[in-house]
Amino acid sequence: MKKKILPAIIIIVLIFIFAGIYVGQEMLKKYSYSTEKADLEAYFGVEGDNDVPIILGNEKIEEHAKLFDGYYYMDFASVQKYLNDRFYYGVEDGTLLYTTPTAVITNVIGTSAWSDSEGGSSEESYVISRLEGETLYIALDYVKKYANFYYEGFDNPNHLQLTTSWEDEEVATISKNTQIRLRGGVKSEVLEEVKKGDQVIVLEELENWTKVKSADSFIGYVENKRLKDKTTKSPIPVEDYVEPEFTGISKDGMVNLGFHNIGGVAGNDTITDVLSNAKSLNVLCPTWLAVTGNDGTIRSFATSSYVNTAHDKGIDVWVLLDNFTGGSEVSSHEFLSHASSRAAIISKAVEETQAVGADGINLDFELIATEDGQSFVQFMRELSIACRKAGLVFSVDNYVPMNFNDHYDLEEQGIFADYVIIMGYDEHYGGSQEAGSVASLKYVENGIIKTLEDVPAEKVINAVPFYTRIWRTTDGKVSSEAVAMKTAKEFIANHNIDMQWNAEAGQNYGEYTQDGTLVQIWMEDETSIGQKIDSMRANNIAGIAEWSLGMESPEVWDLIASYVGG
C-alpha cells in the first residue's frame, strides 16, 4: 500500500513545485522592473543631426532650435514668440534690426557684425543670423544681449533647456539609484538612470509614481518610494539684461487735441474760424504731411504762420503724417519694408516739423495689412527715436482695438510713443453694409478698456466724432453720408424727425420712411459726447481728441472744457 501511495505523493509534490515555478515566473514577469531603453530620439522628436528639440520651462514645445558651428539658434518667429518680439526682420534689406530708445542696431544677415545708428559697431565670435532656405535663425547668444533667459544644450540626444520665468518649484531628492521612465509603471521604457542624491523637479504626483524633470531635462516618472526631502526651491533669475529707460514728453494736465482737416495750403487760413468757438483746446493737429512716393518722398502743407497763430493762443501744434492722401500709387508695403524709404520719410517729416516751429508729430497710418504690421511697428519705433532726439511730442492714431488690427501692436506703441490716440468712431462707416451708429457708447467704452490693457492710462487719448451719418436704405441697399453736427441738427428739424433716446447706443435716434426709403440717424450731439466723456473720466485717461474741427455744435465745447479743466 505504501509503495502505491509514495509515487502519488511525489507526483503531487512535483505538480506543486512546477506550479510554484510557473506562478513565480508570472509574478516576476508582472512585477519585475523592465530594463528596456526608450528610443530617446523619438522621445524628444529629433529630426536631424543639427536639430535640437526645446524644453521650455517644464514642457516640450513644438518648436525646435538648431545647432550651427557649435552655437544654438532659434528661428525668428520663435524668438519673437518666446524671447523678445522687438527684433525686426528686414526681408527686403537682408537685415536683422533691434531698436532701443535711442538707436537702431543692424546686423546684415549671414554676418557676425552689428552696427548701430549712433555710430557704434562690434563683431561677435559667431554668425549672428543666418538663412536656411527661407527661414531666418538667430543665435541665442545674440538674443541674450536684449532679453533675460537661460539656456543649456545637451547631447545624446540633442535637446535644449530654455528657461524664461522663475517661479518657485517643488524639488525632491532621489533616495536610491533608480530610473526615470517614460510612463508610470515598472514595465515602462527607461528614459534615464538617476543616482542616489540627484535632485529632480516635481511636476505631478500620482498614487504610486511622480512625474519629474531631471537635471538634464528628461521628463518622465519615478516611483514615489524613490523620492525624499521634498521642498520648495526659488530659482535664481537671470537679470543680465537691463531694459533701457524710455523717456518721453507729456503735457502738463489733460490733452485736448483738435484734428484740423486741411485740404491744401489754403486750408491753413481756416485756423481762425475753427478756433472761434473752441474752448480749452491745447493741441492742434493739422493734416499737413502725407507719403507721396514709395521711395519715401512726402508732401507738406505746413506753414510757420499757422504755428505762430496757434502758439499765440497757447496751443501746441502736432503735425499729422498720413499714408492715404498722397496718391493712389503709394504702397504702404513698399515704403515700410525698406529701411531707406522709412528713413527718408522720417527725416523729411522731422525737418518739416522743425522748420515751421511745430511741437510734435502725429502718425496716422491706416489700412495697414496684417503682413505689414511688423514693418509699421518698426517705422513707429524709428520715428519715435527721431522725435525723441528732436524734442518733439510723438503720438500715434489707432482704430478701436479689435482682433483684426492686433498687428498695430498697442503694447509696443505704449512703450515708444508719448501718446496713443484711439479713433473712437467709424463703428459704422461709409462702406458699411448695415446702418448704425458712428460711435455707440459701448463701442467707445470697449475701445478705451481694451487699449488700457496694453497702454498706460496717462498715455491714452480718446478721439470723439464731431460728425454723424444720415443713413438711407432702399430695396435692401444701404448708403450714407457723413455730416457735421450742425448739419445733422438742421436735417432733423427740416424733416420733423422724432428723436428718441437710445440708452444702448448712448445717443438720440430717429427715423422716417419716404418713397420706400428708410432714413435713419444716430445723433452725435452734446448729450452723446457727454456720455463718452463720462466714460473717459471714469477711466482716468490722458485726454480727448476731436475729428474734426469745424464740424461741431458750439454747445459741445462747454462739456469738453469742463472735462479737461477738472
Rosetta blueprint (number, residue, H / E / L):
1 M L
2 K H
3 K H
4 K H
5 I H
6 L H
7 P H
8 A H
9 I H
10 I H
11 I H
12 I H
13 V H
14 L H
15 I H
16 F H
17 I H
18 F H
19 A H
20 G H
21 I H
22 Y H
23 V H
24 G H
25 Q H
26 E H
27 M H
28 L H
29 K H
30 K H
31 Y H
32 S L
33 Y L
34 S L
35 T L
36 E L
37 K E
38 A L
39 D L
40 L H
41 E H
42 A H
43 Y H
44 F H
45 G L
46 V L
47 E L
48 G L
49 D L
50 N L
51 D E
52 V E
53 P E
54 I E
55 I E
56 L E
57 G L
58 N L
59 E E
60 K E
61 I E
62 E E
63 E E
64 H E
65 A E
66 K E
67 L E
68 F E
69 D L
70 G L
71 Y E
72 Y E
73 Y E
74 M E
75 D E
76 F H
77 A H
78 S H
79 V H
80 Q H
81 K H
82 Y H
83 L L
84 N L
85 D L
86 R L
87 F L
88 Y E
89 Y E
90 G E
91 V L
92 E L
93 D L
94 G L
95 T E
96 L E
97 L E
98 Y E
99 T E
100 T L
101 P L
102 T L
103 A L
104 V E
105 I E
106 T E
107 N E
108 V E
109 I L
110 G L
111 T L
112 S L
113 A E
114 W E
115 S E
116 D E
117 S L
118 E L
119 G L
120 G L
121 S E
122 S E
123 E E
124 E L
125 S L
126 Y L
127 V L
128 I L
129 S E
130 R E
131 L E
132 E E
133 G L
134 E L
135 T E
136 L E
137 Y E
138 I E
139 A E
140 L H
141 D H
142 Y H
143 V H
144 K L
145 K L
146 Y L
147 A L
148 N L
149 F L
150 Y E
151 Y E
152 E E
153 G E
154 F E
155 D L
156 N L
157 P L
158 N L
159 H E
160 L E
161 Q E
162 L E
163 T E
164 T L
165 S L
166 W L
167 E L
168 D L
169 E E
170 E E
171 V E
172 A E
173 T E
174 I E
175 S L
176 K L
177 N L
178 T E
179 Q E
180 I E
181 R E
182 L L
183 R L
184 G L
185 G L
186 V L
187 K L
188 S L
189 E L
190 V E
191 L E
192 E E
193 E E
194 V E
195 K L
196 K L
197 G L
198 D L
199 Q E
200 V E
201 I E
202 V E
203 L E
204 E E
205 E E
206 L L
207 E L
208 N L
209 W E
210 T E
211 K E
212 V E
213 K E
214 S L
215 A L
216 D L
217 S L
218 F L
219 I E
220 G E
221 Y E
222 V E
223 E E
224 N H
225 K H
226 R H
227 L E
228 K E
229 D E
230 K E
231 T E
232 T E
233 K E
234 S L
235 P L
236 I L
237 P L
238 V L
239 E L
240 D L
241 Y L
242 V L
243 E L
244 P L
245 E L
246 F L
247 T L
248 G L
249 I L
250 S L
251 K L
252 D L
253 G L
254 M L
255 V E
256 N E
257 L E
258 G E
259 F E
260 H E
261 N L
262 I L
263 G L
264 G L
265 V H
266 A H
267 G H
268 N H
269 D H
270 T H
271 I H
272 T H
273 D H
274 V H
275 L H
276 S L
277 N L
278 A L
279 K L
280 S L
281 L L
282 N L
283 V E
284 L E
285 C E
286 P E
287 T L
288 W L
289 L E
290 A E
291 V E
292 T L
293 G L
294 N L
295 D L
296 G L
297 T L
298 I E
299 R E
300 S E
301 F L
302 A L
303 T L
304 S H
305 S H
306 Y H
307 V H
308 N H
309 T H
310 A H
311 H H
312 D H
313 K L
314 G L
315 I L
316 D E
317 V E
318 W E
319 V E
320 L E
321 L E
322 D E
323 N L
324 F L
325 T L
326 G L
327 G L
328 S L
329 E L
330 V L
331 S L
332 S H
333 H H
334 E H
335 F H
336 L H
337 S L
338 H L
339 A H
340 S H
341 S H
342 R H
343 A H
344 A H
345 I H
346 I H
347 S H
348 K H
349 A H
350 V H
351 E H
352 E H
353 T H
354 Q H
355 A H
356 V L
357 G L
358 A L
359 D L
360 G E
361 I E
362 N E
363 L E
364 D E
365 F L
366 E L
367 L L
368 I L
369 A L
370 T H
371 E H
372 D H
373 G H
374 Q H
375 S H
376 F H
377 V H
378 Q H
379 F H
380 M H
381 R H
382 E H
383 L H
384 S H
385 I H
386 A H
387 C H
388 R H
389 K H
390 A H
391 G L
392 L L
393 V E
394 F E
395 S E
396 V E
397 D E
398 N E
399 Y E
400 V L
401 P L
402 M L
403 N H
404 F H
405 N H
406 D H
407 H H
408 Y H
409 D L
410 L H
411 E H
412 E H
413 Q H
414 G H
415 I H
416 F H
417 A L
418 D L
419 Y E
420 V E
421 I E
422 I E
423 M E
424 G L
425 Y L
426 D L
427 E L
428 H L
429 Y L
430 G L
431 G L
432 S L
433 Q L
434 E L
435 A L
436 G L
437 S L
438 V L
439 A L
440 S L
441 L H
442 K H
443 Y H
444 V H
445 E H
446 N H
447 G H
448 I H
449 I H
450 K H
451 T H
452 L H
453 E L
454 D L
455 V L
456 P L
457 A H
458 E H
459 K H
460 V E
461 I E
462 N E
463 A E
464 V E
465 P E
466 F L
467 Y E
468 T E
469 R E
470 I E
471 W E
472 R E
473 T E
474 T E
475 D L
476 G L
477 K E
478 V E
479 S E
480 S E
481 E E
482 A E
483 V E
484 A E
485 M H
486 K H
487 T H
488 A H
489 K H
490 E H
491 F H
492 I H
493 A H
494 N H
495 H L
496 N L
497 I L
498 D L
499 M L
500 Q E
501 W E
502 N E
503 A L
504 E L
505 A L
506 G L
507 Q E
508 N E
509 Y E
510 G E
511 E E
512 Y E
513 T E
514 Q E
515 D L
516 G L
517 T E
518 L E
519 V E
520 Q E
521 I E
522 W E
523 M E
524 E L
525 D L
526 E H
527 T H
528 S H
529 I H
530 G H
531 Q H
532 K H
533 I H
534 D H
535 S H
536 M H
537 R H
538 A H
539 N L
540 N L
541 I L
542 A L
543 G E
544 I E
545 A E
546 E E
547 W E
548 S L
549 L L
550 G L
551 M L
552 E L
553 S L
554 P L
555 E L
556 V H
557 W H
558 D H
559 L H
560 I H
561 A H
562 S H
563 Y H
564 V H
565 G H
566 G L
